[in-house]
Amino acid sequence: MVVLPGPNSFTYVAATGDWRLFVGQGRFEILPQVGAWEYSSGANLENLAALIVEAKAHATSNGIDWSGN
């Protein structure tokens, strides 16, 4: 995972290169790096799940309110 810091936010890029997340205070976006939301393999969803888990741990430890409240 590559972490790109921004003002009160982080952008996370999956090491697999297929997903990107934007996480800020009260905002969460999931963005595919290539193609669209439809994939022919569950591997892409496994990559997304792993990225979300890593991003949550990093964001919350850096003061981002993951709950959106």
Secondary structure, DSSP 8 states (H G I E B T S, - for coil): -EEEEETTEEEEE-TTSSEEEEEETTEEEEEESSS-S--SSTHHHHHHHHHHHHHHHHHHHTT--TT--
